[in-house]
Amino acid sequence: MKSFNGKVLFLDRSDINTDEIIPAKYLTEISKEALKPHLLEDLSLEEFDPQTDHADKNVILSRSNFGCGSSREHAPWALEVNDINLVIAASFARIFRQNMYNNGMMAMELPPETIDRLFSSFSGAETTLETNLHEQVFIFRTADREECVSFDLSGFDRELVEAGGWVEYADSKY
């Protein structure tokens, strides 16, 4: 099972699409590793530097409709090869969300008011996140504050995450 803990990258925008996650010009690459240096390079967001700002991050917190655009798996692959296995947002494009779980990663939806509160409380500070999959709780921490946030993970999505993705799940079941 992948890790769902680490430093949080705050992307304060809705509708971040798959071309911004990994530009289409890299779709001819045949390995995940080849995607690694190009993660978020076309993302236009004030005060965001795609060359440095995600380098040590393991979790993304964003707004609504994350992963909209094309249905390709390259977007989750680019996140995964950069050790980002968890994206938390108010909503996701349906196919992107499923591609995350199919790869043993998590795309977790939280209510917009919770997302707003997390941005208000933690954005701008070095924030880490601990995921307790068994208790279904995220623990956000900075040097001077902590907040626990419950999440709801369906049984099947949990099985995909615990197995490491769809292929591993199918291998163990069939």
Phi, psi and omega in degrees: 000141180287166176271140178238033181238159173140192181284146185260132172259120181266115176246094189274072178199148172270165172062037173286117188263169185296331176289334175280331177289311174215115183303144184301334182295348179260008182291346178278351179296141184255000176231150175297321183302326179293339179279338190311310185286355187254004180303128175060016185293338178258009180285123178258108182210127183308133178063025176247126177248109183295345179280334186232332192287340180253002189305320183246020183263149182234351183222142174247135170245126183219189182262217187270158174061036178294136177084018177291165180113225186285162184265009185291155180277354183301327181296308175298323179300317180295323175294311184301315183292344175261016177063030173252103184252001182221127171238130178245128181207170177289329176198163181228153167295136188305312184290320177301313180304312181293323177298325176299309181294323178299337178260012177076019181253174181239134171239097190255125178269134173235154180302146180306324180292329175290317177301314178304314181297319180294319176298315181297320185279327193239336182298136181095347177246150175293114186240134173247157179231135173244131179253124173255097185294322181295315181274350182056058181223137169259138175242110177269134183222141165236185180298333185234007177208162181211142176217133175262134181230123178283149174224164182239114180247122181296158180302316182291317178299321177298318178298320178297316180297312182294327179283336184102005178133177185297314183299313180294321177298311180297319179300323182280341184255334189238000000 
